[in-house]
Amino acid sequence: MDITLEELQQHDAIKLYEFELENRSYFEEMVPSRGEDYYHLEVFKIRHEALLEEQIKGQSYYYLIKNQDGLILGRMNLVDIDKSRNLGYIGYRVGETYTGKGIANKALKLLLSNLNKQEIKQILAKTTTNNIPSQKVLTKNGFNHISTSDEEFEMNGNSLKFVYYKWTM
């Protein structure tokens, strides 16, 4: 499947909201919830505006993973940019219908190949011990496991830990 990685825009708000709503329960199986208020359209629009403002300031970069028809398949975020250290933190999610098709892997490859524009030389990532697919995507794209937290937390009745990765250009 051909995909594109497109910078988040104002006109993406409603389609992205629909994507998040449609995949909410699936996402919350692997990552902590974004909170109930995130799924109220007016709150979502306010948060969308805030993301766009961060992007304009160069504090974070937000991308949508789309297919050739412009349908949102997922999203990829490079956040908490530290320009003095050329460092950012990656996060991504692919809709349930599109998992297992290599989309996250392709999208991360696209992002990494375009990093010179943002002058990022190092990316940190965090996932959970139960999110094996995410760990595989990171490893396939040259991220190295740096540690697993000692502290456990409970999510959806499972005792989990955070797993940390690092990529360096």
MOUR-V101836 format. One record per backbone hydrogen bond with DSSP energy under -0.5 kcal/mol. NH is the residue of the N-H (numbers start at 0). CO is the residue of the C=O. E is the energy in kcal/mol with one decimal. If there is no record, write none. Layout:
BEGIN
NH	CO	E
NH	CO	E
END
This chain:
BEGIN
3	65	-2.4
5	3	-0.6
5	63	-2.7
7	61	-3.2
11	8	-1.3
12	9	-1.7
15	11	-2.7
16	12	-2.4
17	13	-2.4
18	14	-2.2
19	15	-2.7
20	16	-2.5
21	17	-2.6
22	18	-1.7
23	19	-0.6
23	20	-0.9
26	22	-2.9
27	23	-2.5
28	25	-1.3
29	25	-0.5
29	26	-1.6
30	26	-2.3
37	34	-0.9
38	35	-1.5
39	36	-1.8
40	38	-0.5
42	39	-0.5
43	39	-2.8
44	40	-2.5
45	41	-1.7
46	42	-2.5
47	43	-2.6
48	44	-2.2
49	45	-1.9
50	46	-2.2
51	47	-2.2
52	48	-2.1
53	49	-2.3
54	50	-2.3
55	51	-2.2
56	52	-1.9
57	53	-0.5
57	54	-1.0
58	53	-2.4
59	53	-0.8
60	77	-3.2
62	75	-2.5
63	5	-3.1
64	73	-2.7
65	3	-2.3
65	63	-0.6
66	70	-1.8
67	1	-0.6
69	66	-2.1
72	64	-3.6
73	64	-1.5
74	92	-2.7
75	62	-2.1
76	90	-3.6
77	60	-3.2
78	76	-0.6
78	88	-3.1
80	58	-2.8
81	86	-3.2
82	80	-0.7
84	81	-0.9
85	81	-0.8
86	81	-2.0
87	121	-1.8
88	78	-2.4
89	123	-2.5
90	76	-2.1
92	74	-2.3
94	72	-3.2
97	94	-1.7
98	95	-1.2
100	97	-0.8
105	101	-2.4
106	102	-2.8
107	103	-2.5
108	104	-2.1
109	105	-2.3
110	106	-2.5
111	107	-2.8
112	108	-2.0
113	109	-0.8
113	110	-1.2
114	111	-1.1
116	113	-1.1
117	114	-1.2
118	114	-1.0
119	114	-1.2
120	85	-2.6
121	85	-1.7
122	166	-2.6
123	87	-2.4
124	164	-2.3
125	89	-0.5
126	162	-2.5
128	160	-2.0
130	127	-1.7
131	129	-1.4
134	130	-1.8
135	131	-2.4
136	132	-2.1
137	133	-2.3
138	134	-2.4
139	135	-2.7
140	136	-1.1
140	137	-0.5
141	138	-1.8
142	137	-2.4
143	165	-3.2
145	163	-2.8
146	163	-1.3
148	161	-2.8
152	159	-2.4
154	157	-2.4
157	154	-1.9
159	152	-3.4
159	157	-0.7
162	126	-3.2
163	146	-3.3
164	124	-2.6
165	143	-2.1
166	122	-2.7
168	120	-3.3
END
